[in-house]
């Protein structure tokens, strides 16, 4: 209790609020209702209008191309605290004391988080709570500067008046849940390619794993041992979902329509159409080419058959006709050539559409080749090798066998398979390789944080269960200040 928890009896009885502070703000109060709130972490203002829309209010605007957005974070670090406070003011009261609105989206990940809470023995029977009696667990980016975390503490305790605070980086929370699952069923694997390459697969480890968090603002490779990150080995790649969407906007705007203001439309098209170029088959003529070059040769061109072609059309929203969301157009196939019949550019009988071809796999390729846009950093596979190489040699085989993909951008089709293929030649031949992808990688970090919070309620850790998170109460903060808080949370 002297380090990890708090000696007051109310700490273990008080409700927990889990706040995942990523690109999408996810908030959950552990309790009877198990209510979850999802909100975009940003503010918006219509051009020529003084009205401001915060978080979930943005969804009420059909044509978001008329909005000017303000985000509180840059590269994963909060830089605009007034915006951050406004978003929290909108979300926190709803999560603490109000039921979800009718028709609110309930995520499939809630059930898995609830299972983790039940396994940890936490929760309680409360359906409502107040900040003055609630412990807040908030996730943050690794290596957030102390000056910014001090301001976070000030907002939590002085602006919202929470009773106690716990914070940890999102990849550490994901590692806690992964290791807990491995302790229950070591032989189980997640969906997709395990990456054995004919080698005997070892059970998943409940002690070590390497979390690759492909998030909104950046990508992190975080080796963890017994729920703690090996901080000198953490590596960062300044490419995330936001940059990939911006690159898609620029590519489409250069070749077709100006889409620089249509962030929501382009992001949805990217999520539905983009995929990672698969590795070329071994011993084939294309095996001498890179994965990107082989995919261009295989799937790009008007003469490519429909089964092989990467060509696709994304119909733009038409708000006047009641079509508020874009969708992929079903293209007819020529009976003679077997190729797609592409819509002519000046065909006014059909709705306007964006043409995707090389963009479908060229955009995610930035994860493996950041130098394509002048970013002098290692690709994702090299980032992982650097992170593992910085760890003790005894841990390296275990880390290679327990690589976990999380984050919203990890959902892109083919990433797991391609990453395994890129890593296999780099990993020593005698070491097994496993790249795991959860069913819902976008919410895995948040569910891990919920599991850690639930475990804190029952005051237990170790043995495959997540360790208790260091806690700072409001009384401790008022007595000893922000430096004490930063020192308590430094060992994550």
Secondary structure, DSSP 8 states (H G I E B T S, - for coil): --SSS-S-HHHHHSEEEEEEESSEEEEEEESSS--EEEEES-EEEETT---EEEGGGGGG-S-GGGEEEE-SEETTEE--HHHHHHHHHHHHHHHHHS---TT----THHHHHHHHHHHHT---S-S---GGGEEEEEEE-TT--HHHHHHHHHIIIIIS--SEEEEEEHHHHHHHHHHHHHHH-TT---SS----TTS------SSEEEEEEE-SS-EEEEEEETTEE-GGG-EEES--HHHHHHHHHHHHHHHSS--TT-HHHHHHHHHHH-B------TTSGGGGS-HHHHHHHHH-STTSBTTT---EEEE--BGGGTB-S-EE----B-TTT-BB----TT-TTS--EEEESTHHHHTGGGGT-GGGGT--S--HHHHHHHHHHTS-HHHHHHHHT-EEEESGGGGSBTHHHHHHHHHHTTS-TTS---EEE-TTGGGHHHHHHHHHHHHHHHT--BTTB------EEHHHHHHHHHHHHHHHHS--
